[in-house]
Amino acid sequence: MSRLFYILIVATISIIFISNPFMRYPYDMWAHLIAIDNPFDYTTIPEARQLWHSIWREIFNIISIKSSDILLRAKIIHITQTLIAFGAVYLFSIVVVRNIYINSSKLHQQYMAFWSTVIWFTIFATFSMHYHHTWIMWYSISYQITLPLFWYITALTLILFLEKPTRVIKVFYILQIIAISLFIIQIHSMEYIYYLFYLLSLSLIFYRETLSIIKKYFYIILPIFFIILLYAKSYQAEDTRLLDYLSRGEFREIYNLIFYEGDIIVSGLNRASSSINELMYVILIFTILTARYMMRSRVYLFLILTSLFILVPLFPFTAGVSALITKINVVHRIYYSSSLYTLLPLSIYYLSIKYNIKKIEPMYIFNISMATIIISTILYSKYLSHSHNYYKNIQSLKQSIEGSKVKFNLSDNNIATIGDELKIYKKSYPEALFYARGDVAVVLKYIYRENVYWRGRRGEPSLDEFYKYCNINELKECILFNRVETLPPYQPYW
């Protein structure tokens, strides 16, 4: 069984390497790729959040990946950040598993953590415009690597809180938590709110231990608290409206906004129709079956409490409060903070041991049961469910491996064709300013490094605007790049 586990790990990592990022133009990943190339080129990313882009720009400079290799850059970021996500979620899973099933073997704990990680990759998804994709497909090329980092520092916090690492390890973990906290706060602070709520949940469940730690280490905790607070005040890209209203004592306004915006969110802005899927209900059923027996573990109780975060966007009050803390249009992302994905392996392992009448190796029962449940859920989602959401999640990951439905709108052959046509144009017009449809324009500008009349990935300037621009600036070589008959049709997502 141990050999099988390592085969599964290697196979999973191999799949990550052959997977393809979601690259349809002009979705958000293009804003990030463009900002890495040039942060001032019609991007609307706050300056504070450009730290992520600066880091990747420096990495690409060091390894000599030119900005014209923008598609290669995308692939590198996708693979790297997917691997980070896999490692972070697996670490969180293994930490909670080994602190619930303390006496189980290390191999059994690893299998439970592995299945939890697989579920994480498949359970969180949403629909936007024309596409339904899992979290990793939407955000693998984004500064929202902060979500996996949230799982990572939460795992380190649990180790410090629940286990007994050496003093050197403690210092090493604390320094990581501080550094990553500052990073998250600067580039996408929403995930740090998740971390604070996880800390609050942990403190409430382990309140005696929390008070003991505060009394013992207050001289360390207080400076760290003030460092993070001052950093958040200085570098956070956006302020929360809730604090603004509280500081002005506008409590009636808070009350009215909570229910007004909460109703808007619940009416459809929470994206429940695409985010809530069949596996979530399966997890609920098995959790109800086993929770009575597992509640003796306070770590399990912590998971139950934090898994309930998935309910936040579904009710007007909690959704409205969240809108004041964050923004009304991002409350649906709170689904991703839920620890729900860890519960099914914990339940199935418990049942595999409790009802193992014939004394079969529990891992055989566990692995077969997990595979059967997930496959059955996929089939139910595909053929019987009204939403088909979990099946769509699996299809999203399948498309990532196949590539054709998630890659950039234009194939390598299409890009080569554009390059051939470009050479013809350049013979007659060496100083040309080109006008082209969106996907062709981005190829000309960011792959072939040509001068293009371009107003950002969301901009669709008309041909009249182009010619007016040329007339005002007295440009003579204004060229409509219209040799696109062989290219697939293009339509912006709006």
C-alpha positions as CSV (number, residue, x, y, z in Angstrom):
1,M,0.0,0.0,0.0
2,S,2.9,2.4,0.7
3,R,4.2,1.9,-2.9
4,L,0.7,2.6,-4.3
5,F,0.6,5.9,-2.3
6,Y,3.8,7.2,-3.7
7,I,2.7,6.1,-7.2
8,L,-0.5,8.2,-6.7
9,I,1.6,11.2,-5.6
10,V,4.0,10.9,-8.6
11,A,1.0,10.4,-11.0
12,T,-0.7,13.5,-9.5
13,I,2.4,15.7,-9.9
14,S,2.9,14.4,-13.4
15,I,-0.7,15.4,-14.3
16,I,0.0,18.8,-13.0
17,F,3.0,19.2,-15.3
18,I,1.0,18.2,-18.4
19,S,-2.1,20.3,-17.4
20,N,-2.7,23.5,-19.3
21,P,-3.8,26.8,-17.8
22,F,-7.1,28.5,-18.7
23,M,-5.9,31.1,-21.2
24,R,-9.0,32.3,-23.0
25,Y,-8.5,36.0,-23.9
26,P,-9.4,38.5,-22.4
27,Y,-10.1,36.9,-19.0
28,D,-8.3,38.0,-15.9
29,M,-5.1,35.9,-16.3
30,W,-4.2,38.2,-19.2
31,A,-4.3,41.2,-17.0
32,H,-1.7,39.5,-14.8
33,L,0.5,38.4,-17.7
34,I,0.4,41.9,-19.1
35,A,1.2,43.5,-15.8
36,I,4.2,41.2,-15.4
37,D,5.3,42.4,-18.8
38,N,4.4,46.1,-18.2
39,P,2.4,47.2,-15.1
40,F,1.5,50.5,-16.7
41,D,0.0,49.1,-19.9
42,Y,-3.7,49.7,-19.4
43,T,-3.9,47.5,-16.3
44,T,-6.1,48.4,-13.4
45,I,-4.2,46.4,-10.7
46,P,-3.6,48.4,-7.6
47,E,0.1,49.3,-7.1
48,A,0.3,47.5,-3.7
49,R,-0.8,44.2,-5.4
50,Q,1.9,44.4,-8.0
51,L,4.4,42.8,-5.7
52,W,3.3,39.4,-7.1
53,H,3.9,40.6,-10.6
54,S,7.3,42.1,-9.7
55,I,8.4,38.7,-8.2
56,W,7.5,36.8,-11.3
57,R,9.1,39.5,-13.5
58,E,12.3,39.1,-11.6
59,I,12.1,35.3,-11.8
60,F,11.7,35.4,-15.6
61,N,14.5,37.8,-16.0
62,I,16.8,35.5,-14.0
63,I,15.9,32.4,-16.0
64,S,15.9,34.4,-19.3
65,I,12.2,33.8,-20.3
66,K,11.5,36.8,-22.5
67,S,8.3,38.8,-22.4
68,S,7.6,37.7,-26.0
69,D,7.3,34.1,-24.6
70,I,4.2,35.2,-22.8
71,L,2.4,31.8,-23.3
72,L,5.5,29.9,-21.9
73,R,5.4,32.3,-18.9
74,A,1.8,31.4,-18.3
75,K,2.5,27.7,-18.4
76,I,5.4,28.1,-15.9
77,I,3.3,30.1,-13.5
78,H,0.4,27.7,-13.8
79,I,2.5,24.6,-13.0
80,T,4.4,26.3,-10.2
81,Q,1.4,27.7,-8.4
82,T,-0.6,24.5,-8.9
83,L,2.2,22.6,-7.2
84,I,2.3,25.1,-4.4
85,A,-1.5,24.7,-4.0
86,F,-1.2,20.9,-3.9
87,G,1.6,21.0,-1.3
88,A,-0.2,23.6,0.9
89,V,-3.6,21.8,0.9
90,Y,-1.9,18.4,1.5
91,L,0.0,19.9,4.4
92,F,-3.2,21.3,6.0
93,S,-5.0,18.0,5.4
94,I,-2.2,15.8,6.9
95,V,-1.9,18.1,10.0
96,V,-5.7,17.9,10.8
97,V,-5.8,14.2,10.0
98,R,-2.9,13.2,12.3
99,N,-4.4,15.3,15.1
100,I,-7.7,13.5,14.8
101,Y,-6.6,10.0,14.2
102,I,-3.6,10.2,16.5
103,N,-3.1,6.4,16.8
104,S,-3.5,5.5,13.1
105,S,-0.5,4.7,11.0
106,K,1.4,7.3,9.1
107,L,0.5,5.7,5.8
108,H,-3.2,5.8,6.7
109,Q,-2.9,9.5,7.5
110,Q,-1.2,10.1,4.2
111,Y,-4.0,8.4,2.2
112,M,-6.6,10.5,4.0
113,A,-4.7,13.7,3.3
114,F,-4.2,12.7,-0.3
115,W,-7.9,12.1,-0.9
116,S,-8.7,15.4,0.9
117,T,-6.4,17.2,-1.5
118,V,-8.0,15.5,-4.5
119,I,-11.4,16.7,-3.3
120,W,-10.1,20.2,-2.8
121,F,-9.0,20.4,-6.5
122,T,-12.5,19.1,-7.6
123,I,-15.0,20.6,-5.3
124,F,-14.6,24.4,-5.6
125,A,-15.6,26.0,-8.9
126,T,-17.7,28.7,-10.4
127,F,-19.1,29.9,-13.7
128,S,-18.2,33.2,-15.4
129,M,-19.5,34.4,-18.7
130,H,-19.1,31.4,-21.0
131,Y,-17.0,29.0,-18.8
132,H,-17.4,26.7,-15.8
133,H,-14.1,25.9,-14.2
134,T,-12.5,24.8,-10.9
135,W,-10.7,27.2,-8.6
136,I,-7.3,26.2,-9.8
137,M,-8.3,26.8,-13.5
138,W,-9.5,30.3,-12.8
139,Y,-6.7,31.4,-10.5
140,S,-3.5,29.5,-11.3
141,I,-2.2,32.6,-13.1
142,S,-3.0,35.1,-10.4
143,Y,-1.9,36.7,-7.2
144,Q,-4.7,34.6,-5.6
145,I,-2.0,32.1,-4.8
146,T,-2.8,33.7,-1.5
147,L,-5.5,31.1,-1.0
148,P,-3.1,28.1,-0.9
149,L,-0.8,30.2,1.2
150,F,-3.6,30.7,3.6
151,W,-3.9,26.9,4.0
152,Y,-0.2,26.7,4.4
153,I,0.1,29.2,7.3
154,T,-3.0,27.8,8.9
155,A,-1.3,24.4,8.8
156,L,1.8,25.8,10.4
157,T,-0.3,27.5,13.1
158,L,-2.0,24.2,13.9
159,I,1.4,22.5,14.2
160,L,2.5,25.2,16.7
161,F,-0.8,25.0,18.6
162,L,-1.4,21.2,18.6
163,E,2.0,19.6,18.4
164,K,5.4,19.9,20.1
165,P,8.0,21.0,17.5
166,T,11.5,21.9,18.6
167,R,12.3,25.5,19.5
168,V,14.2,25.9,16.2
169,I,11.2,24.6,14.2
170,K,8.9,26.9,16.2
171,V,11.0,30.0,15.3
172,F,11.2,28.8,11.7
173,Y,7.4,28.4,11.4
174,I,6.6,31.7,13.2
175,L,8.9,33.6,10.8
176,Q,7.2,31.9,7.8
177,I,3.8,32.8,9.2
178,I,4.8,36.5,9.7
179,A,6.4,36.8,6.2
180,I,3.6,35.1,4.4
181,S,1.0,37.1,6.4
182,L,2.6,40.3,5.2
183,F,2.7,39.0,1.7
184,I,-1.0,38.0,1.7
185,I,-2.1,41.3,3.3
186,Q,-0.4,43.3,0.6
187,I,-1.4,41.5,-2.5
188,H,-4.8,40.0,-1.7
189,S,-5.9,40.6,1.9
190,M,-9.3,38.7,1.6
191,E,-7.5,35.4,2.3
192,Y,-6.0,36.9,5.4
193,I,-9.5,37.5,6.7
194,Y,-10.0,33.7,6.3
195,Y,-6.9,33.1,8.4
196,L,-8.1,35.5,11.2
197,F,-11.5,33.7,11.3
198,Y,-9.7,30.3,11.5
199,L,-7.6,31.7,14.4
200,L,-10.8,32.9,16.1
201,S,-12.4,29.4,15.6
202,L,-9.3,27.7,17.0
203,S,-9.2,30.0,19.9
204,L,-12.8,29.5,20.8
205,I,-12.6,25.7,20.7
206,F,-9.3,25.6,22.5
207,Y,-10.0,28.6,24.7
208,R,-8.1,27.3,27.8
209,E,-5.0,26.5,25.7
210,T,-5.3,29.9,24.0
211,L,-5.4,31.8,27.2
212,S,-2.4,29.9,28.5
213,I,-0.4,30.6,25.3
214,I,-1.3,34.3,25.4
215,K,-0.2,34.6,29.1
216,K,3.0,32.7,28.4
217,Y,4.1,34.4,25.1
218,F,2.3,37.8,25.3
219,Y,5.7,39.5,24.8
220,I,6.0,37.8,21.4
221,I,2.4,37.8,20.4
222,L,1.8,41.6,21.0
223,P,4.7,42.8,18.8
224,I,3.7,40.4,16.0
225,F,0.1,41.7,16.3
226,F,1.2,45.3,16.0
227,I,3.6,44.7,13.2
228,I,0.8,43.0,11.1
229,L,-1.7,45.7,12.1
230,L,0.6,48.5,11.0
231,Y,1.6,46.7,7.8
232,A,-2.1,46.2,7.0
233,K,-2.8,49.8,7.5
234,S,0.1,51.0,5.4
235,Y,0.1,48.5,2.5
236,Q,-3.4,46.9,2.2
237,A,-4.7,47.8,-1.3
238,E,-8.2,48.5,-0.1
239,D,-10.0,49.4,3.2
240,T,-13.0,47.6,4.6
241,R,-16.3,49.6,4.6
242,L,-17.3,48.1,7.9
243,L,-14.5,49.7,9.8
244,D,-15.2,53.0,8.2
245,Y,-18.9,52.9,9.2
246,L,-18.0,51.8,12.8
247,S,-15.5,54.6,13.2
248,R,-18.2,57.1,12.3
249,G,-20.8,55.4,14.5
250,E,-23.2,54.9,11.5
251,F,-24.8,51.8,13.0
252,R,-28.2,52.2,11.2
253,E,-26.4,52.4,7.9
254,I,-24.5,49.2,8.7
255,Y,-27.8,47.4,9.6
256,N,-29.5,48.6,6.4
257,L,-26.6,47.7,4.1
258,I,-26.2,44.3,5.6
259,F,-29.7,43.2,4.6
260,Y,-29.8,45.2,1.4
261,E,-26.6,43.8,0.0
262,G,-27.2,40.4,1.6
263,D,-30.5,40.1,-0.4
264,I,-28.7,41.1,-3.6
265,I,-26.0,38.5,-3.0
266,V,-28.5,35.7,-2.2
267,S,-30.5,36.6,-5.2
268,G,-27.7,35.4,-7.5
269,L,-24.5,37.2,-6.9
270,N,-23.3,34.4,-4.6
271,R,-23.1,32.1,-7.7
272,A,-24.6,29.3,-5.7
273,S,-26.1,27.8,-8.9
274,S,-22.6,27.0,-10.2
275,S,-20.6,26.7,-6.9
276,I,-22.8,24.3,-4.8
277,N,-22.4,20.8,-6.2
278,E,-23.4,17.2,-5.6
279,L,-20.2,16.2,-3.7
280,M,-20.9,18.8,-1.1
281,Y,-24.2,17.1,-0.3
282,V,-22.5,13.7,-0.2
283,I,-20.0,15.1,2.3
284,L,-22.9,16.5,4.4
285,I,-24.6,13.1,4.5
286,F,-21.5,11.2,5.6
287,T,-20.6,13.9,8.1
288,I,-24.1,13.6,9.7
289,L,-23.6,9.8,9.9
290,T,-20.3,10.0,11.7
291,A,-20.1,13.4,13.5
292,R,-21.8,12.0,16.6
293,Y,-18.8,9.6,17.1
294,M,-16.1,12.0,16.1
295,M,-17.1,15.1,18.0
296,R,-14.9,14.0,20.9
297,S,-12.0,15.4,18.9
298,R,-11.8,19.1,19.3
299,V,-9.8,19.3,16.0
300,Y,-12.7,17.6,14.3
301,L,-15.0,20.2,15.9
302,F,-12.7,22.9,14.5
303,L,-13.1,21.4,11.0
304,I,-16.9,21.3,11.4
305,L,-17.0,24.9,12.4
306,T,-14.7,26.1,9.6
307,S,-16.4,23.9,7.0
308,L,-19.6,26.0,7.7
309,F,-17.9,29.0,6.1
310,I,-19.4,27.6,2.9
311,L,-22.8,28.7,4.1
312,V,-21.7,32.4,4.5
313,P,-22.7,33.5,0.9
314,L,-26.0,31.6,1.1
315,F,-27.8,33.7,3.8
316,P,-28.6,37.4,3.7
317,F,-27.2,38.3,7.1
318,T,-23.8,36.5,6.8
319,A,-23.5,37.5,3.1
320,G,-24.3,41.1,3.9
321,V,-21.7,41.3,6.8
322,S,-19.1,39.7,4.5
323,A,-19.9,42.3,1.8
324,L,-19.1,45.1,4.2
325,I,-15.9,43.4,5.3
326,T,-14.8,42.7,1.7
327,K,-16.8,43.7,-1.4
328,I,-20.3,42.7,-2.6
329,N,-19.0,41.1,-5.9
330,V,-16.4,38.8,-4.2
331,V,-18.5,37.3,-1.4
332,H,-19.0,34.2,-3.5
333,R,-15.2,33.5,-3.0
334,I,-15.8,32.7,0.7
335,Y,-16.9,29.2,-0.4
336,Y,-13.2,28.6,-1.1
337,S,-12.3,29.2,2.6
338,S,-14.3,26.2,3.8
339,S,-12.5,23.2,5.2
340,L,-15.4,21.0,3.9
341,Y,-13.0,19.0,1.7
342,T,-11.3,17.3,4.6
343,L,-14.5,15.8,6.1
344,L,-15.3,13.0,3.6
345,P,-12.0,11.1,4.0
346,L,-12.3,11.4,7.8
347,S,-15.8,10.0,7.8
348,I,-15.1,7.1,5.3
349,Y,-12.0,6.1,7.3
350,Y,-14.0,6.0,10.5
351,L,-16.6,3.8,8.8
352,S,-13.9,1.6,7.2
353,I,-12.6,0.8,10.7
354,K,-15.9,0.6,12.6
355,Y,-17.7,-1.8,10.2
356,N,-14.7,-3.8,9.1
357,I,-16.3,-7.1,10.2
358,K,-14.0,-9.4,8.1
359,K,-10.9,-7.7,9.4
360,I,-9.8,-6.7,5.9
361,E,-6.9,-4.1,5.6
362,P,-8.7,-0.8,6.3
363,M,-6.9,1.0,3.6
364,Y,-8.3,-1.3,0.9
365,I,-11.8,-0.6,2.1
366,F,-11.0,3.1,2.5
367,N,-9.5,3.6,-1.0
368,I,-12.1,1.6,-2.8
369,S,-14.9,3.4,-0.9
370,M,-13.4,6.8,-1.7
371,A,-13.0,6.0,-5.4
372,T,-16.5,4.5,-5.5
373,I,-18.1,7.5,-3.9
374,I,-16.4,10.1,-6.1
375,I,-17.1,8.1,-9.3
376,S,-20.7,7.6,-8.3
377,T,-21.1,11.3,-7.5
378,I,-19.7,12.1,-11.0
379,L,-22.1,9.8,-12.7
380,Y,-25.1,11.1,-10.6
381,S,-24.1,14.6,-11.4
382,K,-23.8,13.9,-15.1
383,Y,-27.0,11.9,-15.6
384,L,-29.4,12.6,-12.8
385,S,-28.7,15.9,-11.2
386,H,-30.3,19.1,-12.4
387,S,-27.2,21.3,-12.0
388,H,-24.5,18.8,-13.2
389,N,-22.0,21.0,-11.3
390,Y,-19.7,18.3,-10.0
391,Y,-19.5,16.7,-13.4
392,K,-18.7,20.2,-14.8
393,N,-15.9,20.5,-12.3
394,I,-14.4,17.2,-13.4
395,Q,-14.8,18.3,-17.1
396,S,-12.9,21.5,-16.2
397,L,-9.9,19.4,-15.0
398,K,-10.2,17.1,-18.0
399,Q,-10.1,20.0,-20.4
400,S,-7.0,21.2,-18.6
401,I,-5.2,18.0,-19.6
402,E,-6.6,17.9,-23.1
403,G,-5.8,21.6,-23.6
404,S,-7.8,22.5,-26.7
405,K,-10.8,24.0,-24.8
406,V,-8.7,26.0,-22.3
407,K,-5.7,27.2,-24.2
408,F,-5.3,30.6,-25.8
409,N,-8.0,31.3,-28.4
410,L,-5.4,30.9,-31.2
411,S,-3.3,27.8,-31.8
412,D,0.4,27.7,-32.4
413,N,-0.3,27.4,-36.1
414,N,-2.6,30.4,-36.0
415,I,0.1,32.4,-34.3
416,A,2.6,31.3,-36.9
417,T,0.2,32.4,-39.6
418,I,-0.1,35.8,-38.1
419,G,3.7,36.0,-38.0
420,D,3.9,35.1,-41.7
421,E,1.2,37.8,-42.6
422,L,3.0,40.3,-40.4
423,K,6.2,39.9,-42.4
424,I,4.3,40.7,-45.6
425,Y,2.9,43.9,-44.0
426,K,6.3,44.9,-42.6
427,K,7.9,44.8,-46.0
428,S,5.7,47.7,-47.2
429,Y,5.1,49.4,-43.9
430,P,8.1,49.1,-41.6
431,E,6.8,51.7,-39.1
432,A,3.2,50.4,-39.1
433,L,0.7,51.0,-36.3
434,F,-1.7,48.0,-36.5
435,Y,-5.3,47.7,-35.7
436,A,-6.7,44.2,-35.2
437,R,-9.4,42.3,-33.3
438,G,-8.6,41.5,-29.7
439,D,-6.9,38.1,-29.8
440,V,-4.8,39.0,-32.9
441,A,-3.9,42.4,-31.4
442,V,-2.5,40.7,-28.2
443,V,-0.4,38.4,-30.4
444,L,1.0,41.3,-32.4
445,K,1.7,43.3,-29.3
446,Y,2.9,40.8,-26.8
447,I,4.4,38.0,-28.9
448,Y,5.7,39.8,-32.0
449,R,6.3,43.1,-30.1
450,E,4.7,45.2,-32.7
451,N,3.1,48.7,-32.4
452,V,-0.6,48.1,-31.9
453,Y,-3.6,50.5,-31.4
454,W,-4.6,48.8,-28.1
455,R,-6.7,50.1,-25.2
456,G,-6.4,47.2,-22.7
457,R,-7.8,43.7,-22.7
458,R,-11.3,45.0,-22.0
459,G,-11.1,47.7,-24.6
460,E,-12.6,47.2,-28.1
461,P,-11.8,50.5,-29.9
462,S,-13.7,50.9,-33.2
463,L,-12.0,51.3,-36.6
464,D,-13.2,54.9,-36.7
465,E,-11.5,55.6,-33.4
466,F,-8.3,54.1,-34.8
467,Y,-8.4,56.3,-37.9
468,K,-9.2,59.4,-35.9
469,Y,-6.2,58.7,-33.6
470,C,-4.0,58.4,-36.7
471,N,-5.3,61.6,-38.2
472,I,-4.8,63.6,-35.0
473,N,-1.3,62.3,-34.6
474,E,-0.5,62.6,-38.3
475,L,0.5,58.9,-38.6
476,K,1.0,57.7,-42.2
477,E,1.3,53.9,-41.7
478,C,-1.9,53.0,-40.0
479,I,-2.7,49.4,-41.0
480,L,-5.8,47.3,-40.6
481,F,-4.5,43.8,-39.9
482,N,-7.4,42.0,-41.7
483,R,-5.8,38.9,-43.1
484,V,-7.5,36.7,-40.5
485,E,-9.8,34.6,-42.8
486,T,-8.2,31.3,-41.8
487,L,-8.4,32.1,-38.0
488,P,-11.2,30.9,-35.8
489,P,-13.9,33.5,-35.0
490,Y,-13.4,35.7,-32.0
491,Q,-15.9,37.3,-29.6
492,P,-15.1,39.1,-26.4
493,Y,-16.8,37.8,-23.3
494,W,-18.9,40.8,-22.6
